[in-house]
């Protein structure tokens, strides 16, 4: 029988932050401090994922997780995608690059699942959907607990029906991509985290990990009081030394010129919360098209970082970004939930 939740000294999960911030060093430091660190397999090939897993395990850490993106369908409106990419021409010219090919891919899905079955970590979590029941059961049989990110009760019911061991309940205040199963318009209004936890608990008794806007010990305590067994924090760790976030990204989180976050499709074609910058404001009409737009904007984002231009970078962060600190990861874990005694 797979344990749905590892034994932790502190009820803190360090969120998988794809695109650079999540590193083996961050996972090692957080897990050594009694939390549960997650590697982000998104945007990586299976071999790179496996290399990072080996680095974590070589340190002696045994309690950690790996997060995988569930592939969606190709964009339903290719003409809208072509139009959006054409609108990026001026940005690209100014940065001295060409937009990338707005192609669809499955993020090396089959190879990642096969690698995780061959070498199962304690926890495998999924974002952007829930795998079929057969994949969930196979991972459990191999020895991994399976968690699924959900953003509303209907998604929770689907994940529970397919056999998930636990749910990461992500509220709207969370940074980076929304973990919604569907990439279309949302039918239900966003709920505050305590209400979302309550509503999800109404449809399933699975263990719930709360995510979204959690940056302090009172935030953690409030989430636990609302029914979560643990919290997942990402933005709180973005500036720590073990984070692989670009230095400009880290600096922007403390820059008084960046004052708020919002949700945008401008960089990836999927809703994602980040610091409001010029690229967001100049490109409000991105269609629903992930990963096509993400692939198209990748060269622009890389060139912007190389040019020292945070106004064109994807500075994903949650609403509590001002609380991000440069302390080491272990100290941040301690700030979120002090050791007993």
Phi and psi in degrees as a GROMACS rama.xvg file:
@    title "Ramachandran Plot"
@    xaxis  label "Phi"
@    yaxis  label "Psi"
@TYPE xy
-77.0293  131.679  UNK-2
-73.7915  126.146  UNK-3
-70.496  -18.9985  UNK-4
-145.885  125.02  UNK-5
-64.2796  156.866  UNK-6
-74.0183  118.71  UNK-7
-120.692  146.867  UNK-8
-75.996  -25.559  UNK-9
-134.481  141.384  UNK-10
-81.9751  52.5716  UNK-11
-124.744  128.847  UNK-12
-113.534  128.843  UNK-13
-87.9138  117.551  UNK-14
-62.0719  146.602  UNK-15
-71.7408  124.684  UNK-16
-120.803  96.4093  UNK-17
-70.7977  157.498  UNK-18
94.2172  5.51788  UNK-19
136.058  -43.9912  UNK-20
-59.2234  -40.9817  UNK-21
-77.3284  125.975  UNK-22
-132.736  159.779  UNK-23
-56.0464  -35.952  UNK-24
-63.1559  -38.8079  UNK-25
-67.2178  -43.9824  UNK-26
-61.563  -44.55  UNK-27
-62.0589  -47.8138  UNK-28
-64.4834  -43.8065  UNK-29
-68.5969  -43.233  UNK-30
-68.0992  -36.218  UNK-31
-64.4755  -26.8327  UNK-32
-85.1905  3.33462  UNK-33
99.2672  1.70238  UNK-34
-94.1161  -170.843  UNK-35
-123.238  110.944  UNK-36
-89.2204  147.083  UNK-37
-119.553  132.911  UNK-38
-81.0243  144.985  UNK-39
-102.401  110.294  UNK-40
-85.8418  -10.1287  UNK-41
-59.1423  140.599  UNK-42
69.5139  9.43756  UNK-43
-116.984  151.746  UNK-44
-77.2271  161.227  UNK-45
-58.4705  -37.5723  UNK-46
-63.2545  -39.7597  UNK-47
-67.2347  -40.0058  UNK-48
-58.2811  -45.9369  UNK-49
-65.5569  -36.0422  UNK-50
-63.017  -41.6393  UNK-51
-67.6953  -38.7497  UNK-52
-59.6697  -43.3925  UNK-53
-63.0943  -36.9535  UNK-54
-65.819  -40.7762  UNK-55
-63.7136  -46.9529  UNK-56
-68.4909  -31.1568  UNK-57
-64.8645  -23.2237  UNK-58
-78.6636  -9.86824  UNK-59
98.4914  -4.99288  UNK-60
-74.317  130.236  UNK-61
-114.524  -21.8441  UNK-62
-99.0764  103.536  UNK-63
-159.241  172.208  UNK-64
-132.439  165.441  UNK-65
-129.546  130.76  UNK-66
-106.114  136.702  UNK-67
-126.297  139.573  UNK-68
-82.1681  131.701  UNK-69
-84.0572  123.125  UNK-70
-68.4668  141.561  UNK-71
-100.681  -167.075  UNK-72
-89.1582  158.333  UNK-73
-59.4091  157.965  UNK-74
-55.2582  139.624  UNK-75
-83.1524  -14.1675  UNK-76
-129.875  78.4098  UNK-77
-58.277  -31.4343  UNK-78
-64.2514  -39.98  UNK-79
-64.2729  -37.6609  UNK-80
-63.999  -46.9438  UNK-81
-60.5744  -40.1222  UNK-82
-63.7253  -41.4662  UNK-83
-65.6715  -43.834  UNK-84
-63.8572  -37.5477  UNK-85
-61.1334  -36.0722  UNK-86
-67.4216  -14.9014  UNK-87
-85.7345  -0.894943  UNK-88
-59.0499  -43.5563  UNK-89
-63.6389  -44.7075  UNK-90
-57.6808  -46.6095  UNK-91
-62.4231  -43.5851  UNK-92
-60.0511  -43.522  UNK-93
-64.7711  -29.5284  UNK-94
-91.5254  -7.42341  UNK-95
76.5158  29.4823  UNK-96
-135.39  174.612  UNK-97
-110.069  144.74  UNK-98
-57.6969  151.566  UNK-99
-74.1749  168.263  UNK-100
-70.3768  123.294  UNK-101
-78.2919  65.6223  UNK-102
-97.7352  154.464  UNK-103
-91.3006  146.266  UNK-104
-150.868  166.736  UNK-105
-102.094  15.7879  UNK-106
58.9605  34.3895  UNK-107
59.682  39.4575  UNK-108
-56.5442  -56.4978  UNK-109
-59.8381  -42.4466  UNK-110
-67.1322  -36.2509  UNK-111
-67.1641  -45.5018  UNK-112
-60.057  -43.4163  UNK-113
-61.9411  -41.1637  UNK-114
-66.0849  -38.004  UNK-115
-71.3473  -32.3436  UNK-116
-69.9832  -35.884  UNK-117
-73.1557  -33.4901  UNK-118
-139.153  80.3225  UNK-119
-74.3795  128.525  UNK-120
-79.6023  169.106  UNK-121
-58.9188  -37.0794  UNK-122
-134.947  135.752  UNK-123
-119.229  125.991  UNK-124
-116.249  156.496  UNK-125
-127.386  143.29  UNK-126
-129.288  150.291  UNK-127
76.8107  16.3243  UNK-128
151.15  -179.431  UNK-129
-122.44  129.677  UNK-130
-62.2821  163.378  UNK-131
-63.3171  156.822  UNK-132
-56.6407  -33.6701  UNK-133
-64.3179  -37.8396  UNK-134
-68.0881  -43.329  UNK-135
-59.1428  -48.5352  UNK-136
-64.0618  -37.8837  UNK-137
-65.655  -42.3847  UNK-138
-64.6464  -40.9567  UNK-139
-63.6629  -41.1562  UNK-140
-63.9456  -31.0099  UNK-141
-75.5686  -19.7547  UNK-142
120.279  4.83951  UNK-143
-98.6593  139.557  UNK-144
-76.6723  147.188  UNK-145
-117.969  121.774  UNK-146
-112.85  153.008  UNK-147
-131.53  134.313  UNK-148
-78.807  129.138  UNK-149
-130.798  153.04  UNK-150
-123.765  -1.42585  UNK-151
-162.223  163.407  UNK-152
-59.9393  -34.6855  UNK-153
-61.2196  -41.644  UNK-154
-64.2551  -39.5331  UNK-155
-60.6666  -41.0914  UNK-156
-64.0355  -39.5993  UNK-157
-63.3965  -47.3112  UNK-158
-62.3909  -41.1284  UNK-159
-64.0289  -41.2676  UNK-160
-64.9413  -28.6824  UNK-161
-89.8057  2.41961  UNK-162
99.3215  13.8678  UNK-163
-57.8016  148.038  UNK-164
-88.335  -24.9994  UNK-165
-160.726  164.104  UNK-166
-127.524  135.896  UNK-167
-94.6385  112.7  UNK-168
-95.2145  107.36  UNK-169
-103.417  116.715  UNK-170
-88.9562  170.23  UNK-171
-66.3268  -20.8915  UNK-172
-73.3643  -10.2702  UNK-173
-65.7579  147.679  UNK-174
-82.4854  164.493  UNK-175
66.9464  -155.844  UNK-176
-68.6114  138.705  UNK-177
-67.5586  138.925  UNK-178
-87.7783  26.0054  UNK-179
-60.9412  144.245  UNK-180
-66.8671  -41.9265  UNK-181
-98.905  142.478  UNK-182
-95.017  5.64693  UNK-183
-86.8528  -174.456  UNK-184
-59.3836  143.089  UNK-185
-80.4483  136.565  UNK-186
-85.341  -33.5814  UNK-187
-99.9937  147.894  UNK-188
-69.762  153.957  UNK-189
-66.3898  140.59  UNK-190
-110.53  143.686  UNK-191
-59.0078  153.188  UNK-192
-54.2035  -47.4531  UNK-193
-59.4442  -39.265  UNK-194
-68.0526  -40.2812  UNK-195
-63.6638  -42.5378  UNK-196
-59.0802  -44.6616  UNK-197
-60.8554  -45.9597  UNK-198
-68.0032  -36.9589  UNK-199
-69.0478  -39.1858  UNK-200
-64.1819  -20.875  UNK-201
-70.539  -22.936  UNK-202
-108.381  -10.3852  UNK-203
-156.467  148.949  UNK-204
-98.4952  13.8104  UNK-205
-65.4487  152.73  UNK-206
-59.2725  138.417  UNK-207
-116.145  132.115  UNK-208
-107.853  121.18  UNK-209
-86.7936  136.828  UNK-210
-139.803  142.527  UNK-211
123.703  100.08  UNK-212
78.8227  20.2872  UNK-213
-98.4707  110.158  UNK-214
-135.277  5.72667  UNK-215
-147.451  166.299  UNK-216
-61.6609  -40.8417  UNK-217
-61.0229  -35.4131  UNK-218
-62.933  -42.9463  UNK-219
-62.6014  -47.4703  UNK-220
-60.1282  -39.7447  UNK-221
-65.6108  -40.3338  UNK-222
-66.2452  -40.807  UNK-223
-65.1884  -39.2687  UNK-224
-65.5221  -26.5606  UNK-225
-84.7423  0.22891  UNK-226
117.898  -3.5601  UNK-227
-77.3399  152.142  UNK-228
-92.9383  -15.7296  UNK-229
-163.684  172.49  UNK-230
-122.052  153.936  UNK-231
-115.881  125.635  UNK-232
-124.226  134.797  UNK-233
-122.625  -56.7583  UNK-234
-55.4195  -36.1738  UNK-235
-58.9071  -23.486  UNK-236
-104.544  0.516462  UNK-237
-62.3055  -33.3053  UNK-238
-96.0059  -1.75011  UNK-239
-68.8003  159.534  UNK-240
-60.7732  -29.3122  UNK-241
-80.8419  -11.7338  UNK-242
-70.9643  140.924  UNK-243
-92.4607  12.2224  UNK-244
-60.4267  144.96  UNK-245
-59.5923  143.917  UNK-246
-53.6546  -37.9134  UNK-247
-64.0804  -37.1184  UNK-248
-62.4371  -48.9067  UNK-249
-60.6125  -42.9106  UNK-250
-64.9389  -37.4121  UNK-251
-62.2973  -31.871  UNK-252
-64.2173  -23.5233  UNK-253
-108.433  -1.23695  UNK-254
-76.9757  122.366  UNK-255
-63.4232  -13.1544  UNK-256
-71.3807  -19.9671  UNK-257
-102.465  115.188  UNK-258
-113.41  -15.723  UNK-259
-155.079  167.797  UNK-260
-116.44  161.516  UNK-261
-153.956  170.951  UNK-262
-98.2995  133.141  UNK-263
-141.564  155.371  UNK-264
-105.933  1.75563  UNK-265
-57.5212  -36.745  UNK-266
-89.6568  -31.2226  UNK-267
-129.535  -15.7976  UNK-268
86.352  -2.99965  UNK-269
-119.477  148.502  UNK-270
-62.1401  129.757  UNK-271
-147.678  138.714  UNK-272
-92.9411  131.656  UNK-273
-155.11  174.81  UNK-274
-63.6286  135.184  UNK-275
-69.7314  119.99  UNK-276
-134.477  -176.912  UNK-277
-63.5334  -40.4314  UNK-278
-60.9331  -42.5124  UNK-279
-57.7105  -48.4672  UNK-280
-68.2555  -33.6014  UNK-281
-80.3842  -15.6661  UNK-282
-132.877  67.2739  UNK-283
-80.514  -11.1442  UNK-284
-104.599  28.8697  UNK-285
-64.1863  133.921  UNK-286
-77.8948  169.29  UNK-287
-73.3027  105.899  UNK-288
-164.518  81.6912  UNK-289
-117.596  131.911  UNK-290
-96.8047  13.8615  UNK-291
-55.708  -49.7098  UNK-292
-71.6659  -34.9391  UNK-293
-57.9204  -42.6323  UNK-294
-68.8813  -34.4932  UNK-295
-69.3098  -37.2701  UNK-296
-88.373  -9.14407  UNK-297
-55.4484  -47.1875  UNK-298
-62.8162  -33.4906  UNK-299
-68.0421  -43.2926  UNK-300
-64.9609  -40.8771  UNK-301
-65.711  -40.629  UNK-302
-66.9563  -37.7253  UNK-303
-62.3079  -43.0572  UNK-304
-62.5841  -43.2704  UNK-305
-64.9429  -30.4179  UNK-306
-87.5717  -0.92039  UNK-307
72.0307  34.6044  UNK-308
-116.388  87.7307  UNK-309
-68.7466  -13.6175  UNK-310
-67.7013  -14.3088  UNK-311
-120.213  13.5269  UNK-312
-99.0022  155.276  UNK-313
-86.1733  99.9139  UNK-314
-98.4509  67.2362  UNK-315
-66.4914  132.294  UNK-316
-164.902  154.109  UNK-317
-85.5578  175.779  UNK-318
-62.669  -24.6448  UNK-319
-92.3724  32.0668  UNK-320
-63.0359  -26.9552  UNK-321
-66.7877  -18.0005  UNK-322
-82.3207  -7.9739  UNK-323
-62.3511  136.635  UNK-324
-128.021  159.268  UNK-325
-89.0656  8.46872  UNK-326
-62.8133  156.527  UNK-327
-60.8946  155.447  UNK-328
-57.037  -40.751  UNK-329
-61.5114  -36.943  UNK-330
-70.7079  -33.7678  UNK-331
-66.8206  -40.6999  UNK-332
-58.4999  -42.6901  UNK-333
-63.8634  -38.7092  UNK-334
-66.2448  -35.8935  UNK-335
-73.2669  -36.1411  UNK-336
-153.16  95.2928  UNK-337
-58.7725  148.926  UNK-338
-65.7333  144.647  UNK-339
-69.6691  142.752  UNK-340
